[in-house]
């Protein structure tokens, strides 16, 4: 099998085996531990923020705004 056949799709011709391995690693689809930690942290922050917004909306719905009760003259 020649070098061109070993490279697979998406790998530019003329790249060495080290460069080809970097392409394959970057496109492997498996996130690193640090990436998983970052994703988890962002997800927790987003859930916390969503809960905060939901609580604020709930309190707004329960307590009518005094400005809304003004009569127009």
N, C-alpha and C positions, 0 to 999 in steps of 0.2 A: 504494500500500500504506500503510495507517495505522500509527501507532506501536504499537498493540497487536499487529499482525501481525508486526512486525519483532523483537519481544522474544524470542520463543522460549519453550519450556517452562522452568519453574522460576524465571523472573525476575518479581519482584513488579511489579504494575502501578503506574504513577506514578513509576518510576525514570527518571533522566536517562540520556543516552548514556554518561557517564563511569561511573556506577554499574553500568550494564549491562555495560560492558567489564570491570570488575573481577569481576563474577560469571562472565563467560565465561573470563577468564584463570585464575581460581581453579579452574574446573571443566575446564580444557583437558586435564589428564592428563599434561602434559609437565613433569617436575620441573626445577627450576632447577639450575644448576651447583653451587651450595652444597648443595642437597638431595642431589645425586648424590654429592658428596664425603662428606657425613655418612653416607649409606647405605653407601658403600664402607668408611669408617672403622669403622662399627659391625659390618659383615660381617667385616672383618679381625679385630677384637677378639673377636667370637664364635667365629671359626675358631680363633684362638689359645687361647681358653679351652677349647674343645672338645678340642683337641689335648692341652692340659695335663691335663684330666680323663681322657682316654683313657690317657695315660702313667701317671698315678697308679693307675688301675684295673689296668693291665697289671702294674705293679710289685707291687701288692697281691696279685694272683693268683699271681705268681711266688714271692714270699716269704710263707710262711705266718705268720700272726700268733702270736707266742709265747703269748699269753693263751688262744688256742683250744686249745693242746696240754695245758693243765692237766688233771689227772685230778680227777674229783669224788670227794670222800671221804664 
